[in-house]
């Protein structure tokens, strides 16, 4: 459709331009957490391109809800931009897909998708950049505008697939190699700033968790009436730092877990200390760490940190993300204690 050429940038440029998570996924074949990535439930019309090279990969018209928690497509927008290879890692045989010119790891393709192709491209959000239809021309992808004429037809997904509903006794075809922690301990600016520097942490964003209000905004949360707490979502590599280490060596040392509904000058339930667990394994680990910290004697009053189910997490507004990087010397009450 287009004669535009694409190429993989030098490694030094990739390390500078991509986030740690994007680099780990595209260059080291990591798999981001399901349901906790930026495009799994994106329904806007547009084009998905390789985050490294910019080559066009998938159209929103071929995207469907597979139930896996990762962006899923029935086909590439142009087959010549996506190449496949046998992947025998993790004790199973799958078909990996990569961008042709950028050589970025994208994900895997399975033969359990919707008709007529019968294929399901299970792709990492971290490998993609999304360009809305309204911006295609301005960003040099105007040749693809005709693909978005007329009304989109919904794609009916099959009842199951090897990732979302594997056969009894079978290993799921897609499993994350990374993990996510959702933590609250006062103003999220300071927590984010410390956690982004932790070895093994690939990505940190700030948001709202623990409440009942759907899709809360900062204006909703700051009044303390939604039940939500200012929180951070941390994506980390368990091979480099365990969940328990993240809690014991960092979370419980960067804030005061003994002050109920307060951290420094910030007062209210939105500033409470909480660990929002994503699994029974995380709950067990969090409870064990909390007991060890209590028994250490480093805190002279009882620890009030809640350990509760994660529930929905809402990403905070853009101006809150990376706040202390944008505003060095800005407000924070967080620091590392011995």
C-alpha positions in Angstrom: 0.0 0.0 0.0 2.9 2.3 0.6 6.5 2.4 -0.6 7.7 4.1 2.6 10.8 2.4 4.1 11.3 1.6 7.8 14.3 0.5 9.7 15.4 -0.5 13.2 17.0 2.4 15.1 20.4 1.8 16.8 20.3 0.2 20.2 21.5 3.3 21.9 18.5 5.2 20.4 16.1 2.5 21.4 17.2 2.6 25.0 16.8 6.4 25.0 13.4 6.5 23.2 11.6 3.5 24.6 10.5 2.9 28.2 12.2 0.1 30.1 9.0 -2.0 29.6 8.8 -1.3 25.9 12.5 -2.2 25.5 12.2 -5.4 27.5 9.2 -6.6 25.4 10.4 -5.6 21.9 14.1 -6.5 22.4 14.1 -9.3 25.0 10.8 -11.0 24.1 9.1 -10.3 27.5 5.4 -10.5 27.8 3.5 -7.7 29.6 0.8 -8.4 32.1 -2.7 -9.3 30.8 -5.5 -6.7 31.3 -2.9 -4.2 32.7 -1.6 -2.8 29.4 -2.6 0.2 27.4 -4.4 -1.2 24.4 -6.2 -4.4 25.4 -9.5 -2.6 25.6 -8.9 0.3 23.2 -11.9 0.7 20.8 -10.8 3.8 19.0 -10.4 3.6 15.2 -6.9 3.8 13.9 -3.6 2.2 13.0 -1.2 0.2 15.2 2.4 0.6 14.2 5.7 -0.8 15.5 6.8 1.4 18.4 10.4 1.1 17.4 10.4 1.4 13.6 7.0 2.9 12.9 6.1 0.3 10.3 2.3 -0.3 10.0 1.2 -3.6 11.6 -2.5 -3.8 12.5 -5.8 -2.0 11.9 -8.5 -1.4 14.5 -11.0 -2.9 12.0 -9.3 -6.3 12.5 -9.1 -6.0 16.4 -11.5 -8.1 18.5 -12.0 -9.0 22.2 -10.4 -12.4 22.7 -10.9 -12.4 26.4 -7.1 -12.8 26.9 -6.3 -9.3 28.2 -4.0 -8.5 25.3 -4.7 -6.7 22.0 -5.9 -9.3 19.5 -6.2 -9.1 15.7 -7.4 -11.4 13.0 -4.6 -10.4 10.5 -1.8 -7.9 9.9 -2.7 -4.8 7.8 0.0 -5.9 5.3 1.5 -9.4 5.7 4.9 -8.3 4.5 5.4 -6.2 7.6 5.0 -9.2 10.0 7.2 -12.2 10.0 6.9 -15.4 12.0 9.3 -17.9 13.6 9.0 -21.0 15.7 9.3 -20.2 19.4 10.2 -23.2 21.7 10.7 -21.2 24.9 8.9 -21.9 28.2 8.4 -25.6 27.5 6.0 -25.2 24.6 6.1 -24.7 20.9 4.4 -21.5 19.5 4.7 -19.2 16.5 6.3 -15.9 17.4 5.5 -12.8 15.3 8.0 -9.9 14.8 8.0 -6.7 12.8 9.9 -7.3 9.6 12.0 -4.1 9.4 12.1 -3.2 13.1 12.7 -6.8 14.2 10.6 -6.0 17.3 9.0 -8.9 19.2 5.3 -8.4 18.9 3.7 -11.5 20.4 2.4 -14.8 19.0 -0.1 -16.0 16.4 -2.6 -18.9 17.1 -5.0 -20.9 14.9 -8.0 -20.3 17.2 -9.2 -17.0 15.9 -12.5 -15.8 14.3 -13.4 -16.8 10.7 -12.5 -16.3 7.9 -8.8 -16.2 8.8 -9.1 -18.5 11.8 -6.1 -16.7 13.3 -5.6 -14.7 16.5 -2.6 -12.4 16.7 -2.0 -12.0 20.4 0.1 -8.8 20.6 1.9 -6.8 23.4 0.6 -3.3 23.8 4.2 -2.3 24.7 5.3 -3.2 21.1 2.7 -0.8 19.6 2.0 2.8 19.0 -1.5 3.8 18.2 -2.4 6.5 15.6 -6.0 7.6 15.5 -7.7 8.0 12.1 -7.8 11.7 12.5 -3.9 11.9 12.8 -3.0 9.4 10.0 -2.4 12.0 7.3 -0.4 14.3 9.6 1.8 11.4 10.7 2.6 10.1 7.2 0.1 7.3 7.1 -2.5 8.9 4.9 -2.4 6.0 2.4 -4.3 3.9 4.9 -7.2 6.3 5.3 -9.4 4.4 2.7 -9.3 1.3 5.1 -11.5 3.2 7.5 -14.3 4.2 5.2 -17.8 3.1 6.0 -19.0 1.6 9.2 -16.9 -1.0 11.1 -18.3 -4.5 11.3 -17.9 -6.1 14.8 -15.9 -9.3 14.9 -17.5 -12.3 16.7 -14.8 -14.1 18.7 -14.9 -17.9 19.1 -16.1 -19.2 22.5 -12.6 -19.9 23.7 -8.9 -20.0 22.9 -5.6 -21.5 24.1 -4.7 -18.4 26.1 -8.0 -17.5 27.9 -9.5 -21.0 28.2 -6.8 -23.7 27.7 -7.9 -27.4 27.7 -7.7 -29.1 31.2 -4.1 -29.9 32.0 -2.7 -27.7 29.3 -0.4 -24.7 29.8 -2.0 -21.4 28.6 -0.6 -20.4 25.2 0.1 -16.8 26.6 1.5 -16.1 30.0 3.1 -12.9 31.2 6.8 -13.0 32.1 6.3 -9.8 34.1 4.2 -8.9 37.1 2.3 -5.9 38.4 2.0 -4.4 41.9 -0.6 -1.8 42.9 0.4 0.2 46.0 -0.9 3.2 47.9 1.1 5.2 50.5 0.2 8.9 50.2 0.7 11.3 47.4 1.5 9.2 44.3 4.0 11.7 42.9 6.7 10.8 45.4 6.1 7.0 45.3 6.3 7.0 41.5 9.6 9.0 41.6 11.3 6.5 44.0 9.9 3.3 42.4 10.9 4.2 38.8 14.6 3.9 39.9 14.4 0.5 41.5 16.4 -2.2 39.7 14.0 -4.6 38.0 11.2 -2.1 37.8 10.2 -1.6 34.2 7.3 0.9 34.3 5.4 2.9 36.9 2.3 5.0 36.4 0.0 6.7 38.9 -3.8 6.3 39.2 -6.7 5.5 41.6 -7.6 2.2 43.2 -9.7 0.8 46.0 -12.9 2.7 45.7 -16.4 2.2 44.2 -16.7 5.2 41.9 -16.3 4.1 38.3 -13.6 5.9 36.2 -12.8 8.5 38.9 -10.9 11.8 38.2 -8.5 13.6 40.5 -11.3 16.1 41.2 -13.5 13.2 42.4 -10.7 11.5 44.5 -9.2 14.6 46.2 -12.3 15.1 48.3 -11.9 11.7 49.9 -15.5 10.6 49.2 -14.9 8.0 46.4 -13.1 5.4 48.5 -10.2 5.5 46.0 -6.6 6.0 47.1 -3.9 7.7 45.1 -1.9 4.7 43.9 1.0 3.5 41.8 1.0 0.6 39.4 4.4 -1.0 39.1 5.4 -3.4 36.3 8.5 -5.4 37.3 10.5 -8.4 36.2 10.2 -11.1 38.9 13.6 -12.6 37.7 15.3 -9.4 38.9 13.2 -8.3 41.9 10.5 -10.4 43.7 7.2 -9.1 44.8 8.3 -9.6 48.5 11.5 -7.6 47.9 9.5 -4.8 46.3 7.3 -4.5 49.4 9.9 -5.1 52.1 12.9 -3.2 50.8 11.0 -0.4 49.1 7.3 0.1 49.8 7.5 -0.2 53.6 10.6 2.0 53.7 9.4 4.9 51.4 6.4 5.9 53.5 5.1 5.7 57.1 2.8 2.7 57.3 1.6 3.5 60.8 -0.3 6.7 60.1 -4.0 6.0 59.3 -5.4 7.9 56.3 -2.4 10.2 56.4 1.0 10.7 54.9 3.0 13.8 55.8 0.8 16.9 55.3 -1.7 14.9 53.2 -4.8 13.8 55.2 -7.7 11.7 54.0 -8.6 8.1 53.0 -7.2 8.9 49.6 -3.8 9.0 51.2 -4.0 5.7 53.1 -1.4 2.9 53.1 -2.6 -0.1 51.1 -1.4 -3.0 49.1 -3.9 -4.0 46.3 -3.2 -7.6 45.5 -3.8 -9.2 42.1 -3.7 -12.8 43.1 -3.8 -15.2 46.1 0.0 -15.5 45.8 0.4 -11.8 46.1 -1.9 -11.7 49.2 0.2 -14.5 50.9 3.4 -12.6 50.1 2.0 -9.2 51.3 0.8 -10.7 54.5 4.1 -12.4 55.2 6.1 -9.2 54.5 3.7 -7.1 56.7 4.3 -9.5 59.6 8.1 -9.4 59.2 8.0 -5.6 59.1 5.9 -5.5 62.3 8.2 -8.0 64.0 11.3 -6.0 63.1 10.6 -3.3 65.7 11.5 -0.5 63.3 8.1 1.0 63.7 7.0 1.9 67.3 3.3 2.0 66.6 1.1 -0.6 64.8 1.2 -0.9 61.0 -2.1 0.1 59.5 -1.4 -0.9 55.9 -4.5 -2.5 54.3 -4.1 -5.7 52.1 -7.1 -5.9 49.8 -8.2 -7.1 46.4 -7.0 -4.9 43.6 -10.3 -4.3 41.8 -10.4 -1.7 39.1 -7.4 0.7 38.6 -8.0 4.0 36.8 -5.0 5.7 35.2 -4.6 9.3 36.5 -4.6 12.3 34.3 -1.5 13.0 32.1 -0.4 15.9 34.1 0.1 13.6 37.2 2.2 11.1 35.3 6.0 11.6 35.8 5.2 14.7 37.8 8.5 15.0 39.6 10.4 14.5 36.4 8.5 17.3 34.8 8.8 19.5 38.0 12.1 18.7 39.8 11.9 19.9 43.3 8.1 19.6 43.4 6.2 18.5 46.5 6.9 15.1 48.0 6.8 13.6 51.5 8.5 10.3 50.5 12.0 9.3 51.2 13.8 6.0 51.9 14.3 5.0 55.6 16.9 2.7 56.9 
